[in-house]
């Protein structure tokens, strides 16, 4: 697992907002912990969106009438994808 150091500059409202979430009164002990938490939450959101999109596509496919499907051989599939 690699580790990357990044620098982020914040000012004004954003800086104040972050400062209010860090220290003994805030939810996080330091800025790095706060940023990692935000990234994890965003990653989870993106993964959930992908899952919901796949679920919707599968729901649509499984609800389609049998008449919309046609039989193909493995060779047809292979040929189509090469």
Rosetta silent file (secondary structure, phi, psi, omega in degrees, C-alpha in Angstrom):
SEQUENCE: XXXXXXXXXXXXXXXXXXXXXXXXXXXXXXXXXXXXXXXXXXXXXXXXXXXXXXXXXXXXXXXXXXXXXXXXXXXXXXXXXX
SCORE:     score description
SCORE:     0.000 S_00000001
   1 L     0.000  123.395 -179.813    0.000    0.000    0.000 S_00000001
   2 L   -87.508  159.981  179.675    1.508    3.299   -1.060 S_00000001
   3 L  -127.123  136.356 -178.733    1.227    6.508    0.844 S_00000001
   4 L  -123.989  135.766  174.275    0.957    9.957   -0.691 S_00000001
   5 L   -97.783  131.351 -179.379    1.423   13.297    0.989 S_00000001
   6 L  -127.412  149.608  176.448   -0.834   16.034   -0.329 S_00000001
   7 L  -114.258  131.011  178.772   -1.091   19.716    0.428 S_00000001
   8 L  -126.690  131.364  178.044   -4.462   21.429    0.434 S_00000001
   9 L  -105.237  127.717  177.518   -4.945   25.140    0.907 S_00000001
  10 L  -126.255  146.117  175.710   -8.175   26.356    2.451 S_00000001
  11 L  -142.130  166.869  174.991   -9.193   29.854    3.347 S_00000001
  12 H    58.504 -130.620 -175.548  -12.154   31.728    4.683 S_00000001
  13 H   -57.606  -42.350 -178.857  -15.349   29.806    5.220 S_00000001
  14 H   -65.385  -43.169  178.657  -13.851   26.410    4.333 S_00000001
  15 H   -61.825  -43.941  178.585  -10.939   26.871    6.703 S_00000001
  16 H   -63.050  -41.612 -179.742  -13.270   27.919    9.512 S_00000001
  17 H   -61.686  -45.812  178.805  -15.547   24.950    8.841 S_00000001
  18 H   -62.920  -44.986 -179.490  -12.646   22.495    9.031 S_00000001
  19 H   -59.243  -35.053  179.840  -11.313   24.143   12.171 S_00000001
  20 H   -71.796  -18.696  179.063  -14.708   23.739   13.841 S_00000001
  21 L   -96.228    1.514 -177.971  -14.615   19.983   13.163 S_00000001
  22 E  -126.490  141.091  175.450  -11.168   19.538   14.667 S_00000001
  23 L   119.537 -169.424 -175.749   -9.952   19.855   18.246 S_00000001
  24 L   -66.111  -22.918  178.698  -11.413   18.740   21.520 S_00000001
  25 L   -92.599  -15.895 -176.790  -14.878   20.079   20.637 S_00000001
  26 L   -90.294 -177.723 -177.388  -14.925   18.700   17.095 S_00000001
  27 L   -86.483  -14.733 -173.921  -15.454   15.227   15.705 S_00000001
  28 E  -127.174  150.222 -179.165  -11.843   14.682   14.577 S_00000001
  29 L   -80.230  -30.347 -178.949   -8.464   14.882   16.279 S_00000001
  30 L  -153.275  170.252 -176.442   -6.616   16.329   13.286 S_00000001
  31 H   -64.341  -40.668 -179.348   -7.061   17.466    9.705 S_00000001
  32 H   -59.292  -43.340  178.160   -5.634   14.267    8.223 S_00000001
  33 H   -61.624  -41.433  179.798   -8.201   12.160   10.078 S_00000001
  34 H   -64.068  -46.875 -179.437  -10.969   14.467    8.874 S_00000001
  35 H   -64.906  -43.463  177.501   -9.850   14.362    5.232 S_00000001
  36 H   -59.168  -40.645  178.627   -9.449   10.557    5.276 S_00000001
  37 H   -63.472  -43.692  178.923  -12.975   10.262    6.673 S_00000001
  38 H   -62.621  -41.662  179.818  -14.369   12.520    3.940 S_00000001
  39 H   -65.699  -43.142  178.136  -12.585   10.510    1.249 S_00000001
  40 H   -59.863  -44.449  179.352  -13.864    7.208    2.664 S_00000001
  41 H   -62.534  -41.058  179.402  -17.436    8.548    2.725 S_00000001
  42 H   -67.582  -38.282  177.262  -17.132    9.786   -0.853 S_00000001
  43 H   -63.360  -44.789  177.509  -15.705    6.424   -1.944 S_00000001
  44 H   -60.847  -40.936  178.658  -18.613    4.609   -0.277 S_00000001
  45 H   -62.747  -44.032 -179.808  -21.069    6.984   -2.013 S_00000001
  46 H   -64.575  -41.774  178.659  -19.476    6.333   -5.410 S_00000001
  47 H   -65.336  -38.589  178.186  -19.543    2.555   -4.851 S_00000001
  48 H   -65.130  -41.274  177.672  -23.191    2.727   -3.785 S_00000001
  49 H   -60.732  -43.469  178.550  -24.061    4.713   -6.931 S_00000001
  50 H   -62.406  -43.370  179.646  -22.350    2.088   -9.104 S_00000001
  51 H   -63.203  -44.269 -179.469  -24.196   -0.701   -7.299 S_00000001
  52 H   -64.025  -37.722  177.723  -27.560    1.057   -7.656 S_00000001
  53 H   -64.961  -44.946  177.944  -26.934    1.607  -11.377 S_00000001
  54 H   -62.604  -43.166  179.341  -26.062   -2.070  -11.856 S_00000001
  55 H   -60.950  -41.782  178.928  -29.098   -3.115   -9.826 S_00000001
  56 H   -64.976  -41.608  178.676  -31.371   -0.926  -11.977 S_00000001
  57 H   -64.867  -41.573  178.786  -29.912   -2.367  -15.187 S_00000001
  58 H   -67.360  -39.538  177.927  -30.345   -5.930  -13.924 S_00000001
  59 H   -60.649  -44.154  178.399  -33.908   -5.218  -12.789 S_00000001
  60 H   -63.151  -44.671 -179.214  -34.707   -3.866  -16.240 S_00000001
  61 H   -63.558  -43.607 -177.630  -33.071   -6.854  -17.952 S_00000001
  62 H   -74.553  -17.313  178.565  -34.862   -9.423  -15.796 S_00000001
  63 H   -92.269   -6.313 -179.862  -38.214   -7.713  -16.275 S_00000001
  64 L   -70.351  143.193  178.513  -37.937   -7.733  -20.082 S_00000001
  65 L   -65.132  150.280 -179.073  -40.234  -10.204  -21.857 S_00000001
  66 H   -56.492  -29.002 -177.996  -38.621  -13.392  -23.149 S_00000001
  67 H   -64.957  -16.786 -179.725  -39.440  -12.317  -26.704 S_00000001
  68 H   -83.976   -7.219 -179.233  -36.800   -9.579  -26.477 S_00000001
  69 L   -99.660  149.354  174.122  -34.019  -12.152  -26.059 S_00000001
  70 L  -130.685  148.603 -177.281  -32.398  -14.146  -28.824 S_00000001
  71 L   -80.090  133.510  176.035  -30.280  -17.245  -28.544 S_00000001
  72 L  -133.727  151.128  178.997  -26.594  -16.887  -29.421 S_00000001
  73 L   -86.492  166.331  175.845  -23.742  -19.360  -29.312 S_00000001
  74 H   -61.040  -38.093  179.399  -20.538  -18.892  -27.401 S_00000001
  75 H   -64.243  -40.518  176.677  -18.764  -18.489  -30.741 S_00000001
  76 H   -58.449  -44.593 -179.743  -21.168  -15.692  -31.762 S_00000001
  77 H   -64.334  -44.738  178.577  -20.373  -13.891  -28.525 S_00000001
  78 H   -59.861  -48.647 -179.034  -16.652  -14.423  -28.987 S_00000001
  79 H   -61.078  -39.821 -178.636  -16.766  -13.180  -32.581 S_00000001
  80 H   -65.879  -30.035 -175.050  -18.805  -10.110  -31.621 S_00000001
  81 L   -98.270    7.239  177.423  -16.278   -9.110  -28.955 S_00000001
  82 L  -118.034    0.000    0.000  -13.116   -9.477  -31.014 S_00000001
